[in-house]
Amino acid sequence: MLRYLRFAPELWTSEVNDAVVARIAPQRGETAMDIGAGIGAGTMPAAKTGCSVVAIEPTPYMRRILGLRTRLFRVNDRVRIVDGTAEATTVSATSIDAAWAVNTMHHWTSLRDGVSELVRVLAPGGRMLLVDEDFDDPAHPDFEKFGAKRAEGHEHHFHTVDPDVVAEALTAAGATVTFAGIDHIAGRPAIIIEAKA
Ligand SMILES: C[S@@+](CC[C@H](N)C(=O)[O-])C[C@H]1O[C@@H](n2cnc3c(N)ncnc32)[C@H](O)[C@@H]1O
């Protein structure tokens, strides 16, 4: 909890989440899913577009803050907060039109399970956008905060995701991958995987 408190400002709102929501463009009437929603950096801008959002979040205090936030900003009627993980969302099959995950892939305990769960919950043609910022790139503005420490072996709690491995797992699960690689989003280097169910 203390570790995450340090990152509270970036978890409240982030340009990367804004860009992800803009790129996946949830529409009014659609159901979107934010995987590892945290305290709502992606869920909140998505809900403001008028779509419904299922916010999957395994950490209780994150869910509590997100719950307060959705009530404070009066989008709680459109946001369902779910105790789940990428690997087990508990969401019904083919019920989601658009799903994204920002900076959570490195937490997934099983890539294969996360990928097959995504393919299960997405409606045919449903879109997905998976983004992990590349803190290992010295050009990333937070390289000193995360990447450099990691290179020194101080930060063991996350590993770098290989976009090709994710793309391979998605293809094997039946999704159509339209992009997998390192690119920039909101001016930051990131591992990006974009696909359709
Ligand atoms: C760095 S935060 C990012 C939160 C949010 N997506 C954002 O961009 O602000 C990582 C989040 O992933 C969640 N998480 C941890 N394990 C997870 C899993 N297996 N599946 C989905 N989310 C997970 C954590 O509880 C945390 O809220």
Ligand as a Chemical Component Dictionary entry (heavy atoms), coordinates in Angstrom:
data_LIG
# 
_chem_comp.id                   LIG 
_chem_comp.type                 NON-POLYMER 
_chem_comp.pdbx_formal_charge   0 
_chem_comp.three_letter_code    LIG 
# 
loop_
_chem_comp_atom.comp_id 
_chem_comp_atom.atom_id 
_chem_comp_atom.alt_atom_id 
_chem_comp_atom.type_symbol 
_chem_comp_atom.charge 
_chem_comp_atom.model_Cartn_x 
_chem_comp_atom.model_Cartn_y 
_chem_comp_atom.model_Cartn_z 
_chem_comp_atom.pdbx_ordinal 
LIG C1  C1  C 0  0.765  0.076   -11.850 1  
LIG S1  S1  S 1  -0.911 -0.227  -11.419 2  
LIG C2  C2  C 0  -1.752 0.379   -12.858 3  
LIG C3  C3  C 0  -3.185 0.736   -12.579 4  
LIG C4  C4  C 0  -3.930 1.395   -13.747 5  
LIG N1  N1  N 0  -4.085 0.504   -14.869 6  
LIG C5  C5  C 0  -3.234 2.661   -14.166 7  
LIG O1  O1  O 0  -2.684 2.712   -15.269 8  
LIG O2  O2  O -1 -3.233 3.606   -13.364 9  
LIG C6  C6  C 0  -1.014 -1.994  -11.585 10 
LIG C7  C7  C 0  -2.367 -2.557  -11.174 11 
LIG O3  O3  O 0  -2.457 -3.935  -11.564 12 
LIG C8  C8  C 0  -3.163 -4.611  -10.551 13 
LIG N2  N2  N 0  -2.882 -6.051  -10.688 14 
LIG C9  C9  C 0  -2.038 -6.821  -9.967  15 
LIG N3  N3  N 0  -2.073 -8.091  -10.386 16 
LIG C10 C10 C 0  -2.979 -8.152  -11.397 17 
LIG C11 C11 C 0  -3.487 -9.196  -12.230 18 
LIG N4  N4  N 0  -3.033 -10.448 -12.131 19 
LIG N5  N5  N 0  -4.446 -8.890  -13.132 20 
LIG C12 C12 C 0  -4.885 -7.625  -13.257 21 
LIG N6  N6  N 0  -4.432 -6.599  -12.495 22 
LIG C13 C13 C 0  -3.492 -6.846  -11.584 23 
LIG C14 C14 C 0  -2.683 -3.969  -9.276  24 
LIG O4  O4  O 0  -3.572 -4.208  -8.195  25 
LIG C15 C15 C 0  -2.613 -2.502  -9.687  26 
LIG O5  O5  O 0  -3.830 -1.827  -9.438  27 
# 
loop_
_chem_comp_bond.comp_id 
_chem_comp_bond.atom_id_1 
_chem_comp_bond.atom_id_2 
_chem_comp_bond.value_order 
_chem_comp_bond.pdbx_ordinal 
LIG C1  S1  SING 1  
LIG S1  C2  SING 2  
LIG S1  C6  SING 3  
LIG C2  C3  SING 4  
LIG C3  C4  SING 5  
LIG C4  N1  SING 6  
LIG C4  C5  SING 7  
LIG C5  O1  DOUB 8  
LIG C5  O2  SING 9  
LIG C6  C7  SING 10 
LIG C7  O3  SING 11 
LIG C7  C15 SING 12 
LIG O3  C8  SING 13 
LIG C8  N2  SING 14 
LIG C8  C14 SING 15 
LIG N2  C9  SING 16 
LIG N2  C13 SING 17 
LIG C9  N3  DOUB 18 
LIG N3  C10 SING 19 
LIG C10 C11 SING 20 
LIG C10 C13 DOUB 21 
LIG C11 N4  SING 22 
LIG C11 N5  DOUB 23 
LIG N5  C12 SING 24 
LIG C12 N6  DOUB 25 
LIG N6  C13 SING 26 
LIG C14 O4  SING 27 
LIG C14 C15 SING 28 
LIG C15 O5  SING 29 
# 
